[in-house]
Amino acid sequence: MSAPISLTAKLRIQPDIDLPQAIEALAAFCADMRSEPGCGFAHAMQVSDDPRSFILWEQYRDQEAQEAHFQAPHTQAFIASGIAELVSVSEGVLISTDYLGTQE
């Protein structure tokens, strides 16, 4: 069995978007991701010294779950909303998950 896929995405809220509304939309987007079959976690962090920048941490059971995430209606709707620009995305494998209460 392969290791789950972990993603770190950096987003920047567009300058013309109301920040509190964007935060609400990001929170809802993360909640939608967590409801996806195969999603282990999805969390957003606002960058302290750049409040319009956010880091999303996501984990998917496998490549199929990750691909399904990008095709999910809520993902497509979030992208189409234009709320945020995707600055970068990194894919990796967690070296330890014991702090998450899961098995490695």
Buried (B, 14 or more C-beta within 10 A) or exposed (E): EEBBBBBEBBBBBEEEBEEEEBBEBBEEBBEBBEEBEBBBBBEBEBEEEEEBBBBBBBBBBBEEBBEBBEEBEBBEEBEEEEBBEEEEEEEEEBEEBEEEEEEE
